[in-house]
Amino acid sequence: MRMMPAGPDMAAPPVDGPPAGSPELGQFALRIPGMHLNKLLQVLESRGVSVTHILARFGLDRSGLRQGGSHILYGDYVRLLDSILTEVTLPGLGFLAGRHINAADFGVVGYACISAPTWREAISRFIRYQALLGYGIRIRQNLVENASHAVIGAHVLPELPARTLLYLVEEWLGNWSAWLETSGLELAEICLVVPRPDHAALYMRYFSCPVRFSCTENAIRICRSHLGSMPEMANDIAANMMADYCENMLARINHSLSMVERVRQSISAQFRTPPNAARPTLEVVAADLGMGARTLRRMLALEGMRFQDLVNEHMARLAQAMLRDSDRSIKEIGFSLGYTEVSGFHRAFRSWTGVTPGAYREGRDG
């Protein structure tokens, strides 16, 4: 497994920013900070689970994981996480690992948040800079306010295995809960897309608000009136310096990624299973990337790709994951992808993969 070296994005920030030509800068959004895995291993060790064989199996150096700025390629991280979750049964593992992560672990992004002038700005910054933390590829977060509440939302890629999805949702919740409980903000409600787990009582130790499961979205609902309060470590000079640094890094990442990769990320982040929302359109994705639909179509053409091909690519992955990892009927899977007739889903799936849905599920080639 390839461990990325510590880089300037997560370490204590130099005043004049990272050196030009930093390696693989454009791939930050496709990498996961090593500290996420290190926190997981710490929880396992605290529960008496040996992690030596896990590190050896994947060729990982523990000291490398402890370095600020170390990264793991996203695909490697998912495979390693799935291996651990298959082998280890520890209720609420993701939630416990998430609670072990603090603002300092996020390096410059963490400092940019905790030095912000208000909690509204602190939360907004963390969400804005999620690509610097590897969140963009697995979780897309947002902050929405109405008259009485603010909602921190998170969409986790649905094609993940159920146990991995549960882990990532719980890690997200654990991370926010550890941070928000020191803020004085009042939590009104927590909604999670995962079914109610057997260890749901674990949440009751940390939350006095209702925790609901099998919801249409992951959401932490906060009383809006408290968002204007000042974090304990608010500091205008530090906040401005850290924010400038993060903005420069974000601009460099966005510039380095190919348009095809940026569109893939937007499609993955926005895709919702019907009937909750429709498939992302060219116009929606273009707006997400800050450009017009005609411009996006032209830029994709320059890279030899069509928008619909990227949507089909994503739908194929979703369909394959549901056929492989769930017992839902083929008709149900087709409907969840927006097909009103099973024959239409059959034709589409065969055009994507060369086999029928039934053949794919049975592991045959015809």
SULPE-V478573 format. One record per helix or strand of 3 or more residues. SS is the DSSP state (alpha for helix, beta for strand). FROM is the first residue (numbers start at 1). TO is the last residue. If there is no record, write none. Layout:
ss: <SS SS>
from: <FROM FROM>
to: <TO TO>
This chain:
ss: <alpha beta alpha alpha alpha beta alpha alpha alpha alpha alpha alpha beta beta alpha beta alpha beta beta alpha alpha alpha alpha alpha alpha alpha alpha alpha>
from: <25 31 34 52 62 71 74 93 103 119 130 135 139 149 162 187 201 210 218 224 236 259 282 293 307 330 342 357>
to: <30 33 46 57 66 73 87 99 114 128 133 137 145 156 180 191 204 212 223 226 256 270 288 302 325 336 353 362>
